[in-house]
Amino acid sequence: MSSPELLSDFGAVEGAAAARDAARSVVLWDLPLRVFHWSLAAAVAVAIVTGELGGAWMPWHGRAGLVIVGLLVFRVLWGLVGSATSRFTQFAPTPARLLAYLRGRWRGVGHNPLGALSVFALLGLLSLQAATGLFGNDDIAFAGPLNHLVDDAAGARATGWHRWLANGLIALVLLHLLAIAFHVLVRRHRLVRPMITGRHAPGPGRDWPRPRGYGRFGLLSAVVLGATAVLALAGAGETPVVRAATPATPATPPTPALVAAPAGAASAPSW
């Protein structure tokens, strides 16, 4: 990948033109993180809508769930080996950061501590939602790819939790959207555009993280493992055994048993 947005997080030289742009703004969200964000938003929207419709839409609900699993695997790995601002350690809402933010002394970039709480809550709830969906079974139109590994009682419990957690997920998504609207409309913070372009002017006094990351190797590893998780789960479902049909053979009447007669005795009629 040769995108300046991605390479700048790994300390690559972008050239004179990019350097002049960097003087005004910096790369806040790298390209892989932005692709993840919008892909997850689309997959969650599809999963919610198809889950509410049910019926013939349930296979699409399952496909959206598998995509979410793959994206979550990617995000966990990218949060460990990715660029500076994508790492969990960079924006984890520690007590010290939360206290500094509440006192108006937080000078970080990217997610503020309260926004970071929302991010971790969404990722955690989506992980639980995906896990229960993998083992669930609605006894009508859908069974998770791992449902055959548990008994009926465990599958029913997973389905119940999956439906219950869906309400919490919808509420958390709405709260997330309301928080964005508040920051954009009331506090005049530019939150949406950086998630599209990746660039943002941090402002004076902001602590900018040191560029780091595992570059193309880390990105390739995260993508491959995320895709492997999707393919493995897609092929893990129990498939019915199809037996080859054999031509029917007409029944033949049983042959009467032959009883050996004593030696020297005359043959007697069988009745």
C-alpha positions in Angstrom: 0.0 0.0 0.0 1.4 3.3 -1.0 -1.2 5.7 0.3 0.4 8.8 2.0 -2.2 8.6 4.7 -1.0 5.1 5.6 2.7 5.5 5.1 2.9 8.8 7.1 1.9 6.8 10.2 4.9 4.5 9.7 7.3 7.4 9.4 7.7 7.3 5.6 8.8 10.5 3.7 6.0 11.9 1.7 7.7 14.6 -0.3 7.7 18.4 -0.3 4.0 18.8 -1.1 2.9 16.4 1.5 5.2 18.0 4.0 3.6 21.4 3.4 0.2 19.9 4.0 1.4 18.2 7.1 2.4 21.6 8.5 -1.3 22.5 8.5 -2.8 19.1 9.3 -1.6 15.6 10.3 -2.9 12.1 9.6 -5.3 11.3 12.4 -6.9 8.1 11.1 -4.9 5.9 8.7 -6.5 4.4 5.6 -7.0 0.8 7.0 -8.8 2.2 10.0 -11.1 4.4 7.9 -12.0 1.4 5.7 -12.7 -0.7 8.8 -14.9 2.1 10.3 -17.2 2.5 7.3 -17.3 -1.2 6.5 -18.3 -2.0 10.1 -21.0 0.7 10.0 -22.4 -0.8 6.8 -22.3 -4.4 8.1 -24.0 -3.5 11.4 -26.7 -1.6 9.6 -27.4 -4.6 7.3 -27.4 -7.0 10.3 -29.9 -4.9 12.3 -32.2 -4.4 9.3 -32.2 -8.0 8.2 -32.5 -9.3 11.8 -35.6 -7.1 12.2 -37.1 -8.3 8.9 -36.4 -12.0 9.6 -37.7 -14.8 7.4 -36.0 -14.9 4.0 -33.6 -12.2 5.1 -32.0 -14.3 7.7 -29.2 -15.7 5.4 -28.1 -12.2 4.8 -28.2 -11.5 8.5 -25.8 -14.4 8.9 -23.5 -13.1 6.2 -23.4 -9.7 7.7 -22.6 -11.3 11.1 -19.6 -13.2 9.5 -18.4 -9.9 8.0 -18.6 -8.3 11.4 -16.5 -11.1 12.9 -13.8 -10.7 10.3 -13.8 -6.9 10.9 -13.5 -7.3 14.6 -10.6 -9.7 14.2 -8.9 -7.2 12.0 -9.5 -4.3 14.4 -8.1 -6.2 17.4 -4.9 -7.0 15.5 -4.7 -3.5 14.0 -5.1 -2.1 17.5 -1.9 -4.0 18.5 0.3 -3.6 15.5 -1.2 -0.7 13.6 -0.3 2.9 13.3 0.1 5.2 16.3 -3.4 6.6 16.6 -5.1 3.2 15.9 -3.5 1.4 18.8 -5.6 0.7 21.8 -2.8 1.9 24.2 -2.9 5.3 22.6 -6.6 6.1 23.5 -7.5 3.6 26.2 -9.7 5.5 28.7 -7.5 5.1 31.8 -8.6 6.7 35.1 -5.9 9.3 34.8 -7.0 10.3 31.3 -10.7 10.4 32.3 -9.9 12.6 35.2 -7.8 14.9 33.1 -10.6 15.2 30.5 -13.3 16.0 33.1 -11.0 18.7 34.5 -10.4 20.1 31.1 -6.7 19.2 31.1 -6.7 16.5 28.4 -4.5 17.4 25.5 -4.5 14.2 23.4 -5.5 13.7 19.8 -8.1 11.4 18.3 -10.7 9.8 20.6 -11.2 11.7 23.9 -11.5 9.4 27.0 -15.3 9.4 26.9 -15.3 8.7 23.1 -12.8 5.9 23.8 -15.3 4.4 26.3 -17.9 4.4 23.5 -15.5 2.7 21.1 -14.6 -0.1 23.6 -18.2 -0.6 24.5 -19.2 -1.0 20.9 -16.4 -3.4 20.1 -17.1 -5.4 23.2 -20.9 -5.6 22.6 -20.4 -6.5 19.0 -18.1 -9.3 20.0 -20.7 -10.7 22.4 -23.4 -10.3 19.8 -21.4 -12.1 17.1 -20.4 -14.9 19.5 -24.0 -15.6 20.5 -25.1 -15.5 16.9 -22.5 -18.1 16.0 -24.1 -20.6 18.4 -27.7 -19.5 18.1 -30.6 -21.1 16.4 -34.1 -19.6 15.9 -35.6 -23.0 14.9 -37.2 -21.4 11.8 -34.9 -19.9 9.2 -31.4 -19.7 10.6 -28.8 -21.6 12.6 -25.4 -20.2 13.4 -22.4 -22.0 11.9 -21.3 -23.3 15.3 -24.8 -24.3 16.6 -24.2 -28.0 15.9 -21.4 -27.9 18.5 -23.8 -27.2 21.4 -27.0 -28.9 22.6 -30.5 -27.5 22.1 -30.6 -25.8 25.5 -27.3 -24.0 25.0 -28.4 -23.0 21.5 -31.6 -21.6 22.9 -29.8 -19.6 25.6 -27.4 -18.2 23.0 -30.4 -17.1 20.8 -32.0 -15.4 23.7 -28.9 -13.5 24.6 -28.4 -12.6 20.9 -31.9 -11.1 20.8 -31.5 -9.3 24.1 -28.1 -7.9 23.2 -29.5 -6.6 19.9 -31.6 -4.0 21.8 -28.5 -2.8 23.7 -26.5 -2.6 20.4 -29.2 -0.5 18.8 -29.3 1.8 21.8 -25.5 2.2 21.9 -25.4 2.9 18.1 -28.1 5.6 18.6 -26.1 7.1 21.5 -23.0 7.1 19.4 -24.8 9.0 16.6 -26.3 11.5 19.1 -22.8 12.1 20.6 -21.4 12.8 17.1 -24.3 15.2 16.3 -23.7 17.0 19.6 -20.0 17.5 19.0 -20.6 18.6 15.3 -23.6 20.9 15.8 -23.1 22.2 19.3 -19.4 22.1 20.0 -18.4 22.7 16.4 -15.9 19.8 16.3 -15.0 18.4 12.9 -15.5 14.7 13.5 -16.9 13.3 10.2 -14.5 14.7 7.7 -11.3 13.3 9.4 -13.0 9.8 9.2 -13.2 10.3 5.4 -10.0 12.1 4.6 -7.9 10.9 7.6 -6.4 14.4 8.1 -7.0 16.7 11.0 -5.4 19.9 12.5 -4.5 18.9 16.1 -4.2 22.5 17.3 -1.6 23.9 19.6 -0.6 22.1 22.8 -1.8 18.7 21.7 0.3 15.6 22.4 1.0 13.9 19.1 2.0 10.2 19.3 5.3 9.1 17.9 4.8 7.4 14.5 5.2 3.7 14.7 3.7 0.5 13.3 4.6 -2.7 11.5 3.8 -1.3 8.0 2.7 -3.6 5.2 3.5 -6.8 7.1 1.3 -5.8 10.0 -1.5 -4.8 7.6 -1.3 -8.0 5.6 -1.3 -10.1 8.7 -4.4 -8.4 10.1 -6.3 -8.7 6.8 -5.3 -12.3 6.3 -6.3 -13.4 9.8 -9.6 -11.5 9.5 -10.4 -13.1 6.2 -9.4 -16.5 7.5 -11.8 -16.2 10.4 -14.7 -15.4 8.0 -13.8 -18.3 5.7 -13.3 -20.8 8.6 -16.7 -19.9 10.2 -18.5 -19.9 6.8 -17.3 -23.5 6.3 -17.9 -24.7 9.9 -21.6 -25.1 9.5 -23.0 -28.6 9.7 -23.9 -29.8 6.2 -26.5 -32.6 5.7 -25.1 -35.9 4.4 -26.4 -36.7 0.9 -26.5 -40.3 0.1 -26.4 -41.6 -3.4 -29.7 -43.1 -4.5 -29.6 -46.9 -5.3 -32.1 -48.5 -7.7 -34.9 -50.4 -6.0 -34.7 -54.2 -6.5 -37.9 -56.2 -6.6 -38.5 -58.4 -3.6 -38.0 -62.1 -4.2 -40.1 -64.6 -2.3 -38.2 -66.6 0.3 -37.2 -70.1 -0.8 -38.5 -72.9 1.4 -36.1 -74.4 3.7 -34.7 -77.8 2.7 -34.8 -80.4 5.5 -32.4 -83.3 5.0 -34.2 -86.7 5.1 -32.8 -89.6 7.1 -30.6 -91.8 5.1 -32.4 -94.7 3.5 -35.8 -93.2 4.1 -38.3 -92.7 1.3 -38.9 -89.2 0.2 -42.1 -87.9 1.6 -44.3 -85.1 0.3 -43.5 -81.7 1.8 -47.0 -81.2 3.1 
